[in-house]
Amino acid sequence: MLIRSDKKLTAVVGVDNVIVVTTPDAVLVADAAQADKIKNLVDRLKGQKRPEASAHRRTYRPWGYYQSVDDGSPSGQAAAVAGESRAAIRNRGL
């Protein structure tokens, strides 16, 4: 059994041989015996132009990263930004 979760509590009860992956924008639950079909699922999602199949919420830059934040607003998109200090960037030669 494989359970992977980013920041959310993910619990399973009474199941065997499953893969559970929880991210901020999607949840995957699959029978481990069917794991070879996950690539086909991702390809179908890409074919449907689903952003979850290829876009990542967190984008890394030399100064740190920004992460898309879904606030449910139809008017735009918000982002959370985390960066390194100028000294840390300078020490890395950037």
Secondary structure, 3 states (H helix, E strand, C coil): CEEEECCCCCCCCCCCCEEEEEECCEEEEEEHHHHHHHHHHHHHHHHCCCHHHCCCCEEEECCEEEEEECCCCCCCCEEEEEECCHHHHHHCCC
